Amino acid sequence: MSAMTDSVDAVMALAPVIPVLVIDDIDSAIPIATALVAGGLRALEVTLRTPAALGVIRAMSSVPGAVVGAGTVLNPRDLDLSLQAGAKFIVSPGLTEPLGKAAVESGTAFLPGVATSADIMRGLDLGLDRFKFFPATAAGGLPALSALAAPFHMVRFCPTGGITEASAPEWLAHKAVGCVGGSWVVPKGATADEIEVLARRAAGLRG
C-alpha cells in the first residue's frame, strides 16, 4: 500500500460518515465542529462552496479531535488554498490530471470523485485507489457501485450524494465502501445539541 492510501484509509476509518458541510457563517464553525466531534464524527469535509469556507476550515481545525478536510476542490489553486488553511484531507467532485498530480505531489490524503470506470483508471494511473463515488444516487446507486467494484477489486469508495440516514447502512454494508459522505448530519438551522444527536446516530451506523 502507498503512503497516500494509508493516509486516506486513516481518514475513512475515523467514522462511518463524513459530514459534508456547506457553511456560510464563520461564527458557527467552532460550535458545529465541536458538536460533530462530541457526537463521534471527527472527519469533517468543509466544501469550498461559500466565501467563508477557508476561514471555516481554519476555525474548525482548532477544535480538539477534529480532522478537517476541504471539499469541492476543483483545481491546484483550490488545493493550495485549502492546505494553507489547514486542511488535512482533500475531496474533489471529479478527477483531472492537473489536480490529481498536484494532490499526489502534496502528499495529502486525497479522495477524488469518480462515477465511471474511465475515472477510476485515470486515478489508478496516478497511483490513487481510494475514491469518492459521486454523485452516488444519481450515478446509479448501489448497483452502479457494485458493477464498478467488481473489476476494480483493489479500490475502496466513499459514496457521497443523495445518501440519507436511512440509506447509509445499505451502502456501508458493501465490502468496497469504507465510509459515506452525508449532509443530513448538519441540517440548516439545527442547534448544536441537535447536531450532536444526529452525529451520534451517524457514528453508530454500520451496514
C-alpha positions in Angstrom: 0.0 0.0 0.0 1.2 3.5 -0.7 1.6 6.2 1.9 -1.3 8.1 0.3 -3.6 5.0 0.5 -2.6 4.7 4.2 -3.4 8.3 4.9 -6.8 8.2 3.1 -7.7 5.0 4.9 -6.9 6.6 8.2 -9.4 9.4 7.4 -12.0 7.0 6.1 -11.7 4.9 9.3 -12.4 7.7 11.7 -16.2 7.2 11.4 -18.7 5.6 9.1 -20.0 9.0 8.0 -18.0 12.1 6.9 -20.3 15.2 7.2 -20.4 17.3 4.1 -20.6 20.8 5.3 -21.7 24.0 3.4 -21.2 26.8 5.9 -21.9 30.5 5.2 -21.2 31.9 8.7 -17.7 31.5 10.2 -19.1 32.2 13.7 -21.0 28.9 13.5 -17.8 26.9 12.6 -16.5 26.0 16.0 -19.9 25.2 17.6 -20.7 22.9 14.7 -17.3 21.2 14.7 -17.5 20.8 18.5 -20.9 19.2 18.3 -19.9 16.8 15.5 -16.8 15.6 17.3 -18.7 15.2 20.6 -21.1 13.0 18.6 -18.3 10.8 17.4 -17.7 12.3 13.9 -14.1 13.5 13.6 -13.5 13.7 9.8 -15.3 16.9 8.6 -15.5 17.9 5.0 -15.9 21.7 4.5 -16.9 22.4 1.0 -15.5 25.3 -0.9 -18.9 26.5 -1.9 -19.1 29.6 0.2 -16.8 32.7 0.6 -16.4 31.7 4.3 -15.1 28.2 3.6 -11.4 28.7 4.1 -12.0 30.6 7.3 -14.3 27.8 8.4 -11.5 25.3 7.8 -9.1 27.4 9.9 -11.6 27.8 12.7 -12.7 24.1 12.8 -9.1 23.0 12.8 -8.7 24.5 16.3 -11.3 22.1 17.7 -9.7 19.2 19.6 -10.2 15.9 17.8 -11.4 17.4 14.6 -9.7 16.3 11.4 -10.8 18.9 8.9 -10.7 18.5 5.1 -11.7 20.6 2.1 -14.3 19.5 -0.3 -15.4 20.8 -3.8 -11.7 21.3 -4.6 -11.6 21.8 -8.4 -8.0 22.7 -9.3 -4.5 23.1 -8.0 -5.2 26.6 -6.7 -8.1 25.4 -4.6 -5.8 22.7 -3.3 -3.1 25.1 -2.3 -5.5 27.5 -0.6 -7.1 24.6 1.3 -3.7 23.3 2.5 -2.7 26.8 3.6 -6.0 27.0 5.6 -5.0 23.8 7.4 -7.0 21.1 5.5 -5.8 17.6 6.4 -7.5 15.9 3.5 -8.8 16.9 0.1 -12.1 15.9 -1.6 -13.0 16.7 -5.2 -16.2 16.1 -7.2 -14.2 14.8 -10.1 -10.6 13.9 -11.2 -8.5 15.9 -13.6 -4.8 15.2 -14.3 -3.6 18.7 -13.1 -5.5 18.3 -9.8 -4.6 14.7 -9.4 -0.8 15.3 -9.9 -0.8 18.3 -7.6 -2.6 16.4 -4.9 -0.2 13.4 -5.2 2.8 15.7 -5.1 1.4 17.4 -1.9 1.3 14.0 -0.1 -2.1 15.0 1.4 -4.9 12.4 1.8 -6.9 12.8 -1.4 -10.4 11.5 -2.2 -11.2 12.4 -5.8 -14.7 11.9 -7.2 -15.4 9.2 -9.8 -18.5 7.9 -11.5 -17.2 5.7 -14.3 -14.5 3.1 -15.0 -12.5 5.6 -17.0 -12.4 7.9 -14.0 -11.1 5.1 -11.8 -8.5 4.1 -14.4 -7.3 7.7 -14.6 -6.9 7.7 -10.8 -5.1 4.3 -10.8 -2.6 5.7 -13.3 -1.9 8.5 -10.8 -1.3 5.9 -8.0 -4.7 6.5 -6.4 -7.1 3.7 -5.2 -9.4 5.4 -2.8 -12.3 7.4 -4.4 -15.4 9.4 -3.7 -18.2 7.7 -5.7 -20.2 10.8 -6.7 -23.0 11.7 -7.2 -23.7 8.3 -5.6 -27.5 8.1 -6.0 -27.7 9.9 -9.3 -24.8 7.9 -10.8 -26.7 4.7 -10.4 -26.7 3.9 -6.7 -25.5 0.7 -5.2 -25.9 -1.4 -8.4 -23.5 1.0 -10.2 -21.0 0.9 -7.4 -21.2 -2.9 -7.3 -20.6 -3.0 -11.0 -17.5 -0.8 -10.7 -16.2 -2.6 -7.7 -16.0 -5.9 -9.4 -13.2 -5.2 -11.9 -11.5 -2.8 -9.5 -11.3 -5.1 -6.5 -8.4 -3.1 -5.0 -10.4 0.1 -4.8 -12.4 1.4 -1.9 -15.1 4.1 -2.1 -16.7 6.9 0.0 -20.1 7.3 -1.8 -21.5 10.8 -1.5 -24.5 12.5 -2.9 -28.1 11.7 -2.1 -27.3 9.4 0.8 -29.5 9.7 3.8 -29.5 8.3 7.4 -32.0 5.7 6.2 -30.0 4.6 3.1 -26.5 4.8 4.6 -26.4 1.3 6.3 -27.1 -0.4 3.0 -24.2 1.5 1.4 -21.9 0.8 4.4 -22.7 -2.9 4.2 -20.9 -3.1 0.8 -17.4 -4.5 1.1 -16.0 -1.9 -1.2 -17.3 1.0 0.9 -15.1 2.5 3.6 -17.4 5.3 4.7 -20.1 7.5 3.2 -20.4 11.3 2.9 -23.6 12.9 4.0 -25.1 16.4 4.5 -28.0 15.2 6.7 -26.0 15.4 9.9 -26.0 19.2 9.8 -29.4 20.4 8.6 -29.9 24.1 8.0 -30.8 25.9 11.2 -30.0 23.0 13.5 -28.8 23.7 17.0 -25.5 22.4 18.4 -27.5 19.9 20.6 -29.5 18.7 17.6 -26.3 18.2 15.5 -24.6 16.2 18.3 -27.6 13.9 18.4 -27.6 13.4 14.6 -23.8 12.9 14.7 -24.1 10.3 17.5 -26.6 8.4 15.4 -24.4 8.6 12.3 -21.4 7.5 14.2 -23.3 4.3 15.2 -24.2 3.4 11.6 -22.7 0.3 10.1 -24.1 -2.0 7.4 
